[in-house]
């Protein structure tokens, strides 16, 4: 189940980043540091950057810090902090989808509805990033694929010319996992583009449904099992 969870997380990250980018004037909601580049590009062209891009990183930072503190507090009380924060992410994605449908589209990226939706998506992806760092430390990040793609190329090079006497089993296994993650992220981007062309802002409801699948991919609650 953990393998499917990683794939679903990558798909959702790709979908949210692509859909958010086209719907909110170029806002990166998942790969949030990409907004630094777009802010610099706006300044280079003599334009003021969109407010959502300016506040995206501070919002992301605040949510990660809060998530970490909530996670610690829940763990100290014997609660399943992973499921709790995954449920919070689901609520945020559902809220962003409803705002998109009710208030979108947003020709003005600085419109209140656009900023609300954008920061809700950023908050959801901040939760996903925080959980990945604390609970899925053996998996590559789900919201940015540059490092994953680089490792894939390194592994392919090693398989092409393996060191003498080396056991490449672990390399093949890692390459398979990372290939699946990259494919899932790309599929999420492609699905977002296709659905945005087809149904417009309604496509922003999809990430919430994927988040439901992510929670199911966690399997039974260990707390429930222990008390059964």
Secondary structure, DSSP 8 states (H G I E B T S, - for coil): -HHHHHHHHHHHHHHHHHHHHHHTTS--SSSTTHHHHHHHHHHHTT----HHHHHHHHHHHHHHHHHHHHHHHHHHTT--HHHHHHHHHHHHHHHHHHHHHHH---SSTTSHHHHHHHHHHHHHHHHHHHHHHHH-TTS--SS--HHHHHHHHHHHHHHHT--TT---HHHHHHHHHHHHHHHHHHHHHHHHHHHHHHHGGGGGGHHHHHHHHHHHHT-S-HHHHHH-
